[in-house]
């Protein structure tokens, strides 16, 4: 059994469900209301993946623009990132342009290549969907994400899959020559 410790950062606009997703994953419980995150929150979850002991450090980043200056510090030493949008609010997927631009700029400055996935949240609000599945997948490809998935923290759809498959993908990247390997998750 190998032991891994991975840092995963979650980014996206305020109210897209970053904290709700994290809390559902950590506790299995959906809570309707949360206080807005100020700066960053940090969580630790231990799990077993394919016979390996994995510790996930999950960094839940505040969605307000005034906190974006903290992104470079949050990304330092990260193994992966999750960019979230609310599939019932079209503007949140468009705003990922700014988030991912800053993310890529930070990676370049830090001389690192942090893989990331795109996550559409609030799948339980299908009846008021504003971002199509096709648009989510298209933006994921445009941004160069290693995966795209939709989830619902309310009913638990795909919550565990997001973190477990991301951890599995990071393990795969670390077990191979990163320069010659690109993983694709959830496809």
C-alpha positions as CSV (number, residue, x, y, z in Angstrom):
1,X,0.0,0.0,0.0
2,X,1.3,3.4,-1.0
3,X,0.4,6.6,0.9
4,X,-0.4,9.8,-1.0
5,X,-1.2,13.3,0.1
6,X,-2.8,15.6,-2.4
7,X,-3.8,19.2,-2.3
8,X,-7.0,20.0,-4.3
9,X,-8.2,23.6,-4.8
10,X,-11.8,24.5,-5.6
11,X,-12.4,27.7,-7.5
12,X,-15.5,29.5,-9.0
13,X,-17.9,32.3,-8.5
14,X,-19.6,32.9,-5.1
15,X,-22.8,30.8,-4.7
16,X,-21.9,28.1,-7.3
17,X,-21.8,25.4,-4.6
18,X,-18.1,24.9,-3.7
19,X,-18.7,24.7,0.0
20,X,-21.9,22.7,-0.4
21,X,-20.1,20.2,-2.6
22,X,-17.2,20.0,-0.1
23,X,-19.5,19.6,2.9
24,X,-21.6,16.9,1.2
25,X,-18.4,15.0,0.4
26,X,-17.0,15.4,3.9
27,X,-20.1,14.6,5.8
28,X,-22.6,13.0,3.4
29,X,-25.1,15.7,4.5
30,X,-26.7,18.4,2.4
31,X,-27.1,21.7,4.1
32,X,-29.3,24.3,2.3
33,X,-27.6,27.5,3.7
34,X,-23.9,28.3,4.3
35,X,-22.1,31.5,5.1
36,X,-20.0,32.9,2.3
37,X,-16.5,31.7,2.5
38,X,-14.0,34.4,3.6
39,X,-10.6,33.9,1.9
40,X,-10.3,30.1,2.1
41,X,-11.5,27.1,4.1
42,X,-9.4,23.9,4.4
43,X,-10.6,20.3,4.9
44,X,-8.9,17.0,5.2
45,X,-10.4,13.7,4.0
46,X,-8.7,10.2,4.2
47,X,-9.8,7.5,1.8
48,X,-8.6,4.4,0.1
49,X,-8.2,4.3,-3.7
50,X,-7.2,1.1,-5.4
51,X,-5.5,-0.2,-2.3
52,X,-3.7,3.1,-1.7
53,X,-4.1,5.4,1.4
54,X,-5.0,8.9,0.1
55,X,-5.2,12.1,2.2
56,X,-7.0,14.9,0.3
57,X,-6.4,18.4,1.5
58,X,-9.3,20.3,0.0
59,X,-9.0,24.1,-0.2
60,X,-12.3,25.8,-0.7
61,X,-11.6,29.2,-2.2
62,X,-13.9,32.2,-1.8
63,X,-15.7,33.2,-4.9
64,X,-15.7,36.9,-4.6
65,X,-13.4,38.8,-6.9
66,X,-11.8,40.7,-4.0
67,X,-10.2,37.4,-2.8
68,X,-8.6,36.4,-6.2
69,X,-5.3,37.8,-5.1
70,X,-5.0,34.8,-2.8
71,X,-5.1,32.3,-5.7
72,X,-1.3,32.2,-6.3
73,X,-0.7,31.2,-2.6
74,X,-3.5,28.6,-2.7
75,X,-2.1,27.0,-5.9
76,X,1.4,26.6,-4.5
77,X,2.0,22.9,-4.1
78,X,-1.5,22.0,-5.5
79,X,-1.9,18.6,-7.2
80,X,-5.2,19.4,-8.9
81,X,-8.0,22.0,-9.1
82,X,-11.7,22.0,-9.6
83,X,-13.4,24.9,-11.3
84,X,-17.2,25.0,-10.6
85,X,-20.1,26.7,-12.3
86,X,-23.8,26.7,-11.5
87,X,-25.7,25.1,-14.4
88,X,-28.7,27.3,-13.5
89,X,-26.7,30.6,-13.9
90,X,-25.1,31.0,-17.3
91,X,-22.8,33.9,-16.2
92,X,-20.9,31.5,-13.8
93,X,-19.5,29.5,-16.7
94,X,-18.6,32.6,-18.6
95,X,-16.8,34.0,-15.6
96,X,-14.6,30.9,-15.6
97,X,-12.6,32.7,-18.4
98,X,-11.2,35.1,-15.8
99,X,-10.7,32.4,-13.2
100,X,-8.8,30.1,-15.5
101,X,-6.8,32.9,-17.1
102,X,-5.5,33.8,-13.6
103,X,-5.0,30.1,-12.9
104,X,-2.9,29.6,-16.0
105,X,-0.9,32.8,-15.4
106,X,-0.2,31.6,-11.8
107,X,0.9,28.1,-13.1
108,X,3.3,29.8,-15.6
109,X,4.8,32.1,-12.9
110,X,5.2,29.2,-10.5
111,X,6.6,26.9,-13.2
112,X,4.0,24.2,-12.4
113,X,1.3,22.4,-14.4
114,X,-1.7,21.8,-12.1
115,X,-4.3,19.7,-13.9
116,X,-8.0,20.7,-13.4
117,X,-11.5,19.6,-14.0
118,X,-14.7,21.5,-14.7
119,X,-17.8,20.8,-12.6
120,X,-21.3,21.9,-13.3
121,X,-23.2,22.1,-10.0
122,X,-26.9,22.0,-9.0
123,X,-27.9,19.2,-11.3
124,X,-31.0,18.9,-9.2
125,X,-32.2,22.2,-10.8
126,X,-32.4,20.6,-14.2
127,X,-35.8,22.3,-14.8
128,X,-34.1,25.7,-14.8
129,X,-30.9,24.7,-16.5
130,X,-29.2,27.7,-18.2
131,X,-25.9,25.9,-19.3
132,X,-26.4,22.9,-21.5
133,X,-24.3,19.7,-21.1
134,X,-22.9,20.4,-24.5
135,X,-21.8,23.9,-23.5
136,X,-20.2,22.5,-20.3
137,X,-18.2,19.9,-22.2
138,X,-17.3,22.4,-24.9
139,X,-15.9,24.9,-22.3
140,X,-14.1,22.1,-20.6
141,X,-12.3,21.2,-23.9
142,X,-11.7,24.9,-24.6
143,X,-10.0,25.4,-21.2
144,X,-7.9,22.3,-21.5
145,X,-9.5,20.5,-18.5
146,X,-8.7,16.9,-17.9
147,X,-12.4,16.2,-17.2
148,X,-15.9,17.5,-17.0
149,X,-18.8,16.3,-14.9
150,X,-22.1,17.6,-13.4
151,X,-23.2,17.0,-9.9
152,X,-25.8,17.8,-7.2
153,X,-24.7,18.3,-3.6
154,X,-28.4,18.3,-2.7
155,X,-29.1,14.7,-3.8
156,X,-25.5,13.5,-3.9
157,X,-25.2,12.8,-7.6
158,X,-21.6,12.4,-8.6
159,X,-20.2,14.0,-5.4
160,X,-18.0,11.1,-4.4
161,X,-17.0,10.4,-8.0
162,X,-15.6,13.9,-8.4
163,X,-13.1,13.5,-5.6
164,X,-12.3,9.8,-6.0
165,X,-11.7,10.0,-9.8
166,X,-9.7,13.1,-9.4
167,X,-7.5,11.4,-6.8
168,X,-7.2,8.3,-9.0
169,X,-6.1,10.5,-11.9
170,X,-3.5,12.3,-9.8
171,X,-2.1,8.9,-8.7
172,X,-2.0,7.9,-12.4
173,X,-0.1,11.1,-13.3
174,X,2.4,10.5,-10.5
175,X,3.0,6.9,-11.6
176,X,3.9,7.9,-15.1
177,X,6.1,10.4,-17.0
178,X,3.9,13.5,-16.7
179,X,5.3,15.0,-19.9
180,X,4.1,12.1,-22.0
181,X,0.8,11.4,-20.2
182,X,-2.5,13.3,-20.2
183,X,-5.4,11.8,-18.3
184,X,-9.0,12.3,-19.2
185,X,-11.5,11.8,-16.4
186,X,-15.2,11.0,-16.5
187,X,-15.2,10.1,-20.2
